[in-house]
Amino acid sequence: MGGGSWSNDAYKSIKTSYSTKATDDIFTNNKAGKAGSDMLPHGVKFRECRDSDAHPAAFGVLVALDVTGSMGKIPEQLVRGKLGTLMETLISHGINDAQVLFAAIGDIYSDQNPLQVGQFESGTEELNKWLSSVYLEGRGGGDEHESYSLAWLFAARHTSTDQFEVRGKRNIMFTIGDESCHSSLRADKLKTLMGYTEASDISDEAILAEAQRMYHVFHIHVNEGSYRDNDEVLGYWRKMLNERLIICEDYTQLAELISSTVAIIHGLDLDKFTSSFDSKTASDVKNALMKINTSIIKTDGGVINL
């Protein structure tokens, strides 16, 4: 997967076609009331991110979206316009080989489809296909906890990338939502969801550590709604990720936050990268990424570690 290329013209056509469509006409699995079979993680061995003629230095960007409650507005906002912002901003700054995998997260203890996974893609049609295939379940557990750790599990155990395996460099992943994470994933739930014949309970800390071998792991806390400035939620993420917690005050800026974080990991100057944004967005993004921007360390070979 991921051999295609981004086309601004193709995306403009898609964006125009969506302007008159209702949400369920874009996210067609909503009408079925369940995730599509091609988005289910059950039995999936690997999602692959490979080099190609079009992308000789492919790297994965895994974006796991909380689709519980009000968070369903974020995939819709991305598919209706900000997917273009994400890809076009990266490409215009010379970051041409990103392959993006969109995933969706819910609650493993209460939701029908707590994990959905697309494929790593670079092409316009392909990225739109997987993003619009997300089922916006809109439930969640209602207890300040969701299963973001499922994204860490999938990244750690079910992705295979040339960035890590060939070049020895980490990919990049984001979980995005407004709650904290369950402290563990139970074995019985993992067997049902993932199709494992054998499993054991795994803690959030343990599976995060696994994911961090292959990925720069970030969480974007959407600081709106019921959990705005929630000490318990923010305290959890600070403990788990420290400076890799990104606080987003305006969910409409998520594409800019993601692309700017990718730019920092690639050693680009944040001021220059954000200069094409409107002044408010540029200021907000730089403030949100201040700790990340000042904590990067460049090592031999261009690998950047946090």
WOUR-V955819 format. One record per pair of residues at least 4 apart in sequence whose C-alpha atoms are under 8 Angstrom apart, sorted by sequence separation. I is the first residue (numbers start at 1). J is the second residue. D is the distance in whole Angstrom. If there is no record, write none. Layout:
# WOUR-V955819
i: <I | I>
j: <J | J>
d: <D | D>
This chain:
# WOUR-V955819
i: <7 | 8 | 9 | 10 | 11 | 12 | 13 | 14 | 15 | 16 | 17 | 21 | 22 | 23 | 24 | 28 | 29 | 30 | 35 | 36 | 51 | 52 | 67 | 68 | 72 | 73 | 74 | 75 | 76 | 77 | 78 | 79 | 81 | 82 | 83 | 84 | 85 | 86 | 87 | 88 | 89 | 90 | 91 | 107 | 108 | 122 | 123 | 124 | 125 | 126 | 127 | 128 | 129 | 130 | 141 | 148 | 149 | 150 | 151 | 152 | 153 | 154 | 155 | 161 | 162 | 163 | 164 | 165 | 185 | 186 | 187 | 188 | 189 | 190 | 191 | 192 | 202 | 203 | 204 | 205 | 206 | 207 | 208 | 209 | 210 | 211 | 212 | 223 | 224 | 230 | 231 | 232 | 233 | 234 | 235 | 236 | 237 | 238 | 241 | 250 | 253 | 254 | 255 | 256 | 257 | 258 | 259 | 260 | 261 | 262 | 263 | 264 | 268 | 269 | 270 | 271 | 277 | 278 | 279 | 280 | 281 | 282 | 283 | 284 | 285 | 286 | 289 | 290 | 291 | 292 | 298 | 299 | 21 | 24 | 29 | 30 | 35 | 51 | 52 | 66 | 67 | 77 | 78 | 90 | 91 | 106 | 108 | 121 | 122 | 141 | 153 | 154 | 160 | 161 | 162 | 163 | 164 | 185 | 190 | 191 | 202 | 212 | 223 | 229 | 237 | 238 | 248 | 263 | 264 | 268 | 277 | 298 | 299 | 24 | 29 | 51 | 52 | 66 | 90 | 108 | 121 | 140 | 163 | 164 | 190 | 191 | 211 | 222 | 223 | 227 | 248 | 263 | 264 | 298 | 299 | 24 | 29 | 51 | 106 | 107 | 108 | 163 | 164 | 191 | 238 | 263 | 275 | 297 | 298 | 18 | 50 | 67 | 106 | 163 | 191 | 237 | 274 | 296 | 297 | 49 | 50 | 65 | 105 | 106 | 190 | 296 | 297 | 49 | 65 | 104 | 105 | 260 | 263 | 296 | 49 | 104 | 105 | 119 | 188 | 274 | 295 | 103 | 104 | 118 | 187 | 274 | 103 | 104 | 118 | 187 | 221 | 260 | 103 | 186 | 187 | 260 | 292 | 102 | 103 | 186 | 187 | 271 | 101 | 102 | 185 | 186 | 270 | 101 | 102 | 184 | 185 | 101 | 102 | 116 | 184 | 185 | 219 | 100 | 101 | 184 | 185 | 100 | 101 | 183 | 184 | 99 | 100 | 183 | 99 | 100 | 182 | 183 | 219 | 99 | 181 | 218 | 270 | 98 | 113 | 151 | 217 | 221 | 223 | 97 | 219 | 220 | 221 | 222 | 223 | 224 | 256 | 260 | 101 | 111 | 218 | 219 | 220 | 221 | 222 | 223 | 224 | 100 | 148 | 217 | 218 | 219 | 220 | 221 | 222 | 223 | 102 | 111 | 218 | 220 | 222 | 253 | 257 | 261 | 102 | 110 | 111 | 222 | 256 | 264 | 104 | 110 | 111 | 103 | 104 | 106 | 110 | 265 | 267 | 109 | 149 | 253 | 257 | 106 | 107 | 114 | 146 | 148 | 149 | 106 | 107 | 145 | 146 | 147 | 148 | 115 | 144 | 145 | 146 | 147 | 150 | 205 | 115 | 144 | 145 | 146 | 149 | 61 | 63 | 65 | 67 | 68 | 144 | 145 | 267 | 59 | 60 | 61 | 62 | 63 | 64 | 65 | 66 | 67 | 68 | 107 | 108 | 266 | 58 | 59 | 60 | 61 | 62 | 63 | 64 | 65 | 66 | 67 | 107 | 108 | 265 | 57 | 58 | 59 | 60 | 61 | 62 | 63 | 64 | 65 | 66 | 106 | 107 | 248 | 265 | 55 | 56 | 58 | 60 | 62 | 64 | 105 | 106 | 247 | 55 | 105 | 106 | 173 | 177 | 179 | 246 | 105 | 170 | 171 | 172 | 173 | 174 | 175 | 176 | 177 | 178 | 246 | 170 | 171 | 172 | 173 | 174 | 175 | 176 | 177 | 178 | 105 | 169 | 170 | 171 | 172 | 173 | 174 | 175 | 176 | 177 | 178 | 105 | 170 | 172 | 174 | 176 | 178 | 1 | 2 | 1 | 2 | 3 | 103 | 179 | 243 | 244 | 1 | 3 | 5 | 79 | 178 | 243 | 3 | 4 | 49 | 164 | 178 | 3 | 156 | 3 | 79 | 23 | 79 | 180 | 153 | 156 | 179 | 180 | 149 | 152 | 153 | 156 | 181 | 75 | 152 | 155 | 156 | 180 | 153 | 156 | 180 | 62 | 149 | 152 | 153 | 156 | 61 | 149 | 152 | 155 | 60 | 155 | 19 | 18 | 15 | 72 | 15 | 15 | 72 | 71 | 67 | 68 | 70 | 67 | 68 | 69 | 67 | 68 | 69 | 48 | 49 | 67 | 68 | 69 | 47 | 48 | 67 | 68 | 11 | 40 | 47 | 41 | 40 | 41 | 8 | 40 | 41 | 39 | 40 | 108 | 34 | 35 | 39 | 34 | 39 | 8 | 38 | 109 | 6 | 35 | 108 | 66 | 64 | 174 | 64 | 144 | 216 | 172 | 216 | 62 | 39 | 39 | 2 | 36 | 35 | 36 | 35 | 36 | 35 | 34 | 60 | 33 | 59 | 34 | 59 | 60 | 28 | 29 | 33 | 58 | 59 | 27 | 28 | 29 | 30 | 58 | 26 | 27 | 29 | 30 | 57 | 71 | 27 | 28 | 30 | 71 | 27 | 27 | 64 | 66 | 49 | 61 | 62 | 63 | 64 | 65 | 66 | 46 | 47 | 48 | 49 | 50 | 51 | 60 | 61 | 62 | 63 | 64 | 65 | 66 | 46 | 47 | 48 | 49 | 50 | 59 | 60 | 61 | 62 | 63 | 64 | 65 | 11 | 45 | 46 | 47 | 48 | 49 | 50 | 59 | 60 | 61 | 63 | 10 | 11 | 44 | 45 | 46 | 49 | 10 | 6 | 7 | 2 | 4 | 5 | 6 | 7 | 1 | 2 | 3 | 4 | 5 | 6 | 1 | 2 | 3 | 4 | 5 | 1 | 2 | 3 | 4 | 2 | 4 | 169 | 42 | 44 | 42 | 43 | 41 | 42 | 43 | 41 | 42 | 43 | 95 | 86 | 90 | 85 | 86 | 89 | 85 | 83 | 86 | 87 | 82 | 86 | 90 | 77 | 74 | 78 | 74 | 93>
j: <11 | 12 | 13 | 14 | 15 | 16 | 17 | 18 | 19 | 20 | 21 | 25 | 26 | 27 | 28 | 32 | 33 | 34 | 39 | 40 | 55 | 56 | 71 | 72 | 76 | 77 | 78 | 79 | 80 | 81 | 82 | 83 | 85 | 86 | 87 | 88 | 89 | 90 | 91 | 92 | 93 | 94 | 95 | 111 | 112 | 126 | 127 | 128 | 129 | 130 | 131 | 132 | 133 | 134 | 145 | 152 | 153 | 154 | 155 | 156 | 157 | 158 | 159 | 165 | 166 | 167 | 168 | 169 | 189 | 190 | 191 | 192 | 193 | 194 | 195 | 196 | 206 | 207 | 208 | 209 | 210 | 211 | 212 | 213 | 214 | 215 | 216 | 227 | 228 | 234 | 235 | 236 | 237 | 238 | 239 | 240 | 241 | 242 | 245 | 254 | 257 | 258 | 259 | 260 | 261 | 262 | 263 | 264 | 265 | 266 | 267 | 268 | 272 | 273 | 274 | 275 | 281 | 282 | 283 | 284 | 285 | 286 | 287 | 288 | 289 | 290 | 293 | 294 | 295 | 296 | 302 | 303 | 26 | 29 | 34 | 35 | 40 | 56 | 57 | 71 | 72 | 82 | 83 | 95 | 96 | 111 | 113 | 126 | 127 | 146 | 158 | 159 | 165 | 166 | 167 | 168 | 169 | 190 | 195 | 196 | 207 | 217 | 228 | 234 | 242 | 243 | 253 | 268 | 269 | 273 | 282 | 303 | 304 | 30 | 35 | 57 | 58 | 72 | 96 | 114 | 127 | 146 | 169 | 170 | 196 | 197 | 217 | 228 | 229 | 233 | 254 | 269 | 270 | 304 | 305 | 31 | 36 | 58 | 113 | 114 | 115 | 170 | 171 | 198 | 245 | 270 | 282 | 304 | 305 | 26 | 58 | 75 | 114 | 171 | 199 | 245 | 282 | 304 | 305 | 58 | 59 | 74 | 114 | 115 | 199 | 305 | 306 | 59 | 75 | 114 | 115 | 270 | 273 | 306 | 60 | 115 | 116 | 130 | 199 | 285 | 306 | 115 | 116 | 130 | 199 | 286 | 116 | 117 | 131 | 200 | 234 | 273 | 117 | 200 | 201 | 274 | 306 | 117 | 118 | 201 | 202 | 286 | 117 | 118 | 201 | 202 | 286 | 118 | 119 | 201 | 202 | 119 | 120 | 134 | 202 | 203 | 237 | 119 | 120 | 203 | 204 | 120 | 121 | 203 | 204 | 120 | 121 | 204 | 121 | 122 | 204 | 205 | 241 | 122 | 204 | 241 | 293 | 122 | 137 | 175 | 241 | 245 | 247 | 122 | 244 | 245 | 246 | 247 | 248 | 249 | 281 | 285 | 127 | 137 | 244 | 245 | 246 | 247 | 248 | 249 | 250 | 127 | 175 | 244 | 245 | 246 | 247 | 248 | 249 | 250 | 130 | 139 | 246 | 248 | 250 | 281 | 285 | 289 | 131 | 139 | 140 | 251 | 285 | 293 | 134 | 140 | 141 | 134 | 135 | 137 | 141 | 296 | 298 | 141 | 181 | 285 | 289 | 139 | 140 | 147 | 179 | 181 | 182 | 140 | 141 | 179 | 180 | 181 | 182 | 150 | 179 | 180 | 181 | 182 | 185 | 240 | 151 | 180 | 181 | 182 | 185 | 98 | 100 | 102 | 104 | 105 | 181 | 182 | 304 | 97 | 98 | 99 | 100 | 101 | 102 | 103 | 104 | 105 | 106 | 145 | 146 | 304 | 97 | 98 | 99 | 100 | 101 | 102 | 103 | 104 | 105 | 106 | 146 | 147 | 304 | 97 | 98 | 99 | 100 | 101 | 102 | 103 | 104 | 105 | 106 | 146 | 147 | 288 | 305 | 96 | 97 | 99 | 101 | 103 | 105 | 146 | 147 | 288 | 97 | 147 | 148 | 215 | 219 | 221 | 288 | 148 | 213 | 214 | 215 | 216 | 217 | 218 | 219 | 220 | 221 | 289 | 214 | 215 | 216 | 217 | 218 | 219 | 220 | 221 | 222 | 150 | 214 | 215 | 216 | 217 | 218 | 219 | 220 | 221 | 222 | 223 | 151 | 216 | 218 | 220 | 222 | 224 | 48 | 49 | 49 | 50 | 51 | 151 | 227 | 291 | 292 | 50 | 52 | 54 | 128 | 227 | 292 | 53 | 54 | 99 | 214 | 228 | 54 | 207 | 55 | 131 | 76 | 132 | 233 | 207 | 210 | 233 | 234 | 204 | 207 | 208 | 211 | 236 | 131 | 208 | 211 | 212 | 236 | 210 | 213 | 237 | 120 | 207 | 210 | 211 | 214 | 120 | 208 | 211 | 214 | 120 | 215 | 80 | 80 | 79 | 136 | 80 | 81 | 138 | 138 | 135 | 136 | 138 | 136 | 137 | 138 | 137 | 138 | 139 | 119 | 120 | 138 | 139 | 140 | 119 | 120 | 139 | 140 | 84 | 113 | 120 | 115 | 115 | 116 | 84 | 116 | 117 | 116 | 117 | 185 | 112 | 113 | 117 | 113 | 118 | 88 | 118 | 189 | 87 | 116 | 189 | 148 | 148 | 258 | 151 | 233 | 305 | 262 | 306 | 155 | 133 | 134 | 99 | 133 | 133 | 134 | 134 | 135 | 135 | 135 | 161 | 135 | 161 | 137 | 162 | 163 | 132 | 133 | 137 | 162 | 163 | 132 | 133 | 134 | 135 | 163 | 132 | 133 | 135 | 136 | 163 | 177 | 134 | 135 | 137 | 178 | 135 | 136 | 173 | 175 | 159 | 171 | 172 | 173 | 174 | 175 | 176 | 157 | 158 | 159 | 160 | 161 | 162 | 171 | 172 | 173 | 174 | 175 | 176 | 177 | 158 | 159 | 160 | 161 | 162 | 171 | 172 | 173 | 174 | 175 | 176 | 177 | 124 | 158 | 159 | 160 | 161 | 162 | 163 | 172 | 173 | 174 | 176 | 124 | 125 | 158 | 159 | 160 | 163 | 125 | 122 | 123 | 119 | 121 | 122 | 123 | 124 | 119 | 120 | 121 | 122 | 123 | 124 | 120 | 121 | 122 | 123 | 124 | 121 | 122 | 123 | 124 | 123 | 126 | 303 | 192 | 194 | 193 | 194 | 193 | 194 | 195 | 194 | 195 | 196 | 263 | 255 | 259 | 255 | 256 | 259 | 256 | 255 | 258 | 259 | 255 | 259 | 263 | 252 | 251 | 255 | 252 | 273>
d: <6 | 6 | 6 | 6 | 6 | 6 | 6 | 6 | 7 | 8 | 7 | 6 | 7 | 6 | 5 | 7 | 6 | 7 | 6 | 7 | 6 | 5 | 5 | 6 | 7 | 6 | 6 | 6 | 6 | 6 | 4 | 6 | 7 | 6 | 6 | 6 | 6 | 7 | 6 | 6 | 7 | 7 | 5 | 5 | 8 | 7 | 6 | 6 | 6 | 6 | 6 | 6 | 6 | 7 | 7 | 7 | 6 | 6 | 6 | 6 | 6 | 5 | 5 | 6 | 5 | 5 | 4 | 8 | 7 | 6 | 6 | 7 | 6 | 5 | 5 | 7 | 7 | 6 | 6 | 6 | 7 | 6 | 6 | 7 | 8 | 6 | 6 | 7 | 5 | 6 | 6 | 6 | 7 | 6 | 6 | 6 | 6 | 4 | 6 | 8 | 6 | 6 | 6 | 6 | 6 | 6 | 6 | 6 | 6 | 6 | 6 | 5 | 8 | 6 | 6 | 6 | 6 | 6 | 6 | 6 | 6 | 6 | 6 | 6 | 6 | 6 | 6 | 6 | 6 | 7 | 6 | 6 | 7 | 8 | 6 | 8 | 7 | 5 | 8 | 6 | 5 | 6 | 5 | 5 | 5 | 6 | 8 | 6 | 7 | 7 | 8 | 7 | 8 | 8 | 7 | 6 | 5 | 7 | 7 | 4 | 7 | 6 | 5 | 7 | 7 | 7 | 8 | 5 | 7 | 7 | 5 | 6 | 6 | 6 | 6 | 6 | 8 | 7 | 7 | 5 | 6 | 7 | 6 | 5 | 7 | 6 | 7 | 8 | 7 | 7 | 7 | 8 | 7 | 5 | 8 | 6 | 6 | 5 | 7 | 5 | 8 | 6 | 7 | 7 | 6 | 7 | 7 | 6 | 7 | 7 | 6 | 8 | 4 | 7 | 7 | 6 | 5 | 7 | 6 | 7 | 8 | 8 | 5 | 6 | 7 | 6 | 7 | 7 | 7 | 7 | 5 | 7 | 7 | 5 | 6 | 6 | 7 | 7 | 7 | 8 | 6 | 7 | 5 | 5 | 5 | 8 | 5 | 7 | 8 | 5 | 8 | 7 | 4 | 7 | 5 | 7 | 8 | 6 | 6 | 5 | 8 | 8 | 7 | 5 | 6 | 7 | 7 | 6 | 7 | 7 | 5 | 5 | 8 | 7 | 6 | 6 | 8 | 8 | 4 | 4 | 7 | 5 | 6 | 6 | 5 | 5 | 5 | 5 | 5 | 6 | 7 | 8 | 8 | 5 | 8 | 7 | 7 | 7 | 7 | 7 | 8 | 7 | 6 | 8 | 7 | 6 | 6 | 6 | 6 | 7 | 8 | 8 | 8 | 8 | 5 | 5 | 5 | 5 | 5 | 5 | 8 | 7 | 7 | 7 | 6 | 6 | 6 | 6 | 6 | 8 | 7 | 7 | 7 | 6 | 7 | 7 | 6 | 7 | 6 | 8 | 6 | 6 | 7 | 7 | 7 | 6 | 8 | 8 | 8 | 8 | 6 | 8 | 8 | 7 | 7 | 8 | 8 | 7 | 5 | 7 | 6 | 6 | 8 | 6 | 6 | 6 | 6 | 6 | 8 | 7 | 5 | 5 | 5 | 6 | 8 | 7 | 8 | 6 | 5 | 6 | 8 | 7 | 7 | 7 | 6 | 8 | 8 | 5 | 7 | 6 | 6 | 6 | 6 | 6 | 6 | 6 | 6 | 6 | 6 | 8 | 8 | 7 | 5 | 5 | 5 | 5 | 5 | 5 | 4 | 5 | 5 | 6 | 5 | 6 | 6 | 6 | 6 | 6 | 6 | 6 | 6 | 6 | 5 | 6 | 6 | 6 | 5 | 7 | 8 | 7 | 7 | 7 | 7 | 7 | 6 | 8 | 6 | 6 | 5 | 7 | 8 | 6 | 8 | 8 | 6 | 6 | 7 | 6 | 5 | 6 | 6 | 7 | 6 | 7 | 5 | 7 | 5 | 4 | 5 | 5 | 5 | 5 | 5 | 5 | 5 | 7 | 7 | 5 | 6 | 6 | 6 | 5 | 6 | 6 | 6 | 7 | 7 | 6 | 8 | 7 | 7 | 7 | 7 | 7 | 6 | 7 | 8 | 8 | 7 | 6 | 7 | 7 | 6 | 7 | 7 | 6 | 6 | 8 | 7 | 7 | 6 | 8 | 6 | 8 | 7 | 7 | 7 | 7 | 5 | 6 | 6 | 6 | 8 | 6 | 6 | 8 | 4 | 8 | 7 | 6 | 6 | 8 | 6 | 8 | 8 | 7 | 8 | 7 | 8 | 7 | 7 | 8 | 7 | 5 | 8 | 7 | 8 | 7 | 6 | 8 | 6 | 6 | 6 | 7 | 8 | 8 | 7 | 7 | 5 | 6 | 4 | 6 | 4 | 6 | 8 | 6 | 6 | 5 | 7 | 6 | 7 | 8 | 5 | 7 | 8 | 7 | 7 | 7 | 6 | 7 | 5 | 6 | 5 | 6 | 8 | 8 | 7 | 5 | 7 | 6 | 7 | 8 | 8 | 7 | 7 | 7 | 8 | 8 | 8 | 6 | 7 | 8 | 7 | 8 | 8 | 7 | 8 | 6 | 7 | 8 | 8 | 7 | 8 | 5 | 6 | 7 | 8 | 7 | 7 | 7 | 8 | 7 | 6 | 7 | 7 | 5 | 5 | 7 | 7 | 5 | 6 | 6 | 6 | 5 | 6 | 7 | 7 | 6 | 8 | 8 | 8 | 7 | 8 | 8 | 8 | 8 | 6 | 6 | 6 | 6 | 6 | 6 | 8 | 6 | 6 | 6 | 6 | 6 | 5 | 5 | 4 | 5 | 5 | 5 | 5 | 4 | 5 | 5 | 5 | 5 | 6 | 6 | 5 | 6 | 6 | 6 | 7 | 6 | 6 | 5 | 6 | 6 | 6 | 8 | 8 | 8 | 8 | 8 | 7 | 8 | 7 | 8 | 6 | 8 | 8 | 6 | 7 | 8 | 7 | 5 | 5 | 6 | 7 | 6 | 7 | 5 | 4 | 5 | 6 | 4 | 7 | 4 | 7 | 6 | 5 | 7 | 8 | 7 | 8 | 6 | 8 | 8 | 6 | 6 | 7 | 4 | 5 | 6 | 5 | 8 | 8 | 5 | 6 | 6 | 6 | 7 | 7 | 7 | 7 | 8 | 6 | 6 | 7 | 7 | 7 | 7 | 8 | 7>
